[in-house]
Amino acid sequence: MTLKRRWLIGALAGVVVLGASAYCLGPLWLRTADDAPPRNFVAVSERLASSGQPSAAQLAALRAKGYTLVINLAPPQSYGSLPEEGGLVGREGIAYVNIPVDFEHPSADDFELFQRILSARAQDKVLVHCQLNYRASSFVFLYRAIYEHVAPLEAAEAMLQIWRPNDAWKEFINGRLREHGIDFSI
């Protein structure tokens, strides 16, 4: 076997090992340490916060911080999700709702369900999360601008510190704002 061929085989083996490690450890990389807030955590008010995927320990600690409702906007099969999340939260006495928002195709129906839940639980301290806080920060922005009448630019600040919505999300967000007569666009 030539030196070049051995080098290529070794390089390929290294890439396979690196890829397998990234796949296995990826869900851990999406989360922060258990004693820190979840990734991309933003408290937009005393009542409402959004974040990326919390760890099991972070979810278990929410009750002590006053949270009484968790809304997860990521589909259950999302990379890095906790399959037992609803049970973990429920054991702490916290209400849990999963609205599996398709990241490529967010829908008005998903947002309508989200706003009905938040409006019905107006006294609750709520954590809204998804994988990285893209879906969550967008839904929270819309809720605050439309239903809490926060100035759109002010409401958008929390979302924009997390991400700049792509074209599908811009269309979704701007469509909801137009439907409610709000002259603002992302």
Residue pairs with C-beta under 8 A, 6 or more apart in sequence:
26 79
26 80
27 79
27 80
27 81
30 39
30 52
30 53
30 79
30 80
30 131
30 132
31 38
31 39
31 52
31 53
31 54
31 55
31 58
31 80
32 38
32 39
32 55
32 58
34 55
34 57
34 58
34 61
35 57
37 51
37 58
38 51
38 52
38 53
38 54
38 55
38 58
38 129
39 51
39 52
39 53
39 132
39 133
40 50
40 51
40 52
40 132
40 133
40 137
40 162
41 49
41 50
41 51
41 52
41 133
42 49
42 50
42 51
42 133
42 137
42 158
42 161
42 162
43 49
44 50
44 140
44 144
44 155
44 158
45 144
46 125
47 124
47 125
47 126
48 118
48 125
48 126
48 128
48 140
48 143
48 144
49 126
49 127
49 128
50 127
50 128
50 129
50 133
50 136
50 137
50 140
50 158
50 162
51 127
51 128
51 129
51 133
51 136
52 129
52 130
52 131
52 132
52 133
52 136
53 74
53 78
53 80
53 81
53 82
53 129
53 130
53 131
53 132
54 62
54 127
54 129
55 82
56 82
56 84
56 88
59 70
59 82
59 85
59 88
59 89
59 92
60 88
60 91
60 92
62 70
62 89
62 92
62 94
62 127
63 92
63 93
63 94
65 125
66 125
67 94
67 124
67 125
67 126
67 127
68 94
68 95
68 121
68 124
68 125
68 126
69 94
69 95
69 96
69 97
69 117
69 121
69 124
69 125
69 126
69 127
70 85
70 89
70 94
70 95
70 96
70 97
70 126
70 127
70 128
70 129
71 96
71 97
71 98
71 99
71 114
71 117
71 118
71 126
71 127
71 128
71 129
71 136
72 81
72 85
72 96
72 97
72 98
72 99
72 129
72 130
73 99
73 100
73 101
73 110
73 114
73 128
73 129
73 130
73 135
73 136
73 139
74 81
74 98
74 100
74 101
74 129
74 130
74 131
74 135
75 81
75 100
75 101
75 102
76 83
76 98
76 100
78 130
78 131
79 131
80 131
81 131
82 88
85 96
85 98
86 96
86 98
89 95
89 96
90 96
95 121
95 124
97 117
99 110
99 113
99 114
99 117
101 107
101 110
101 130
101 135
101 139
103 134
103 135
104 168
105 168
106 135
106 138
106 168
106 169
106 172
107 172
108 172
108 175
108 176
108 179
111 139
111 142
111 172
111 176
114 128
114 139
114 143
115 142
115 143
115 146
115 147
118 126
118 143
118 147
119 147
128 136
128 139
128 140
129 136
130 136
132 162
132 163
133 162
133 163
134 162
134 163
134 165
134 169
137 158
137 159
137 162
137 163
138 159
138 165
138 169
138 172
138 173
140 158
140 159
141 155
141 156
141 158
141 159
141 173
142 173
142 176
142 177
144 150
144 155
145 151
145 152
145 155
145 156
145 177
145 182
145 184
146 176
146 177
146 180
146 182
148 155
152 177
152 182
152 184
153 184
156 184
156 186
159 165
165 173
165 186
169 186
170 185
170 186
173 185
173 186
174 185
174 186
177 183
177 184
177 185
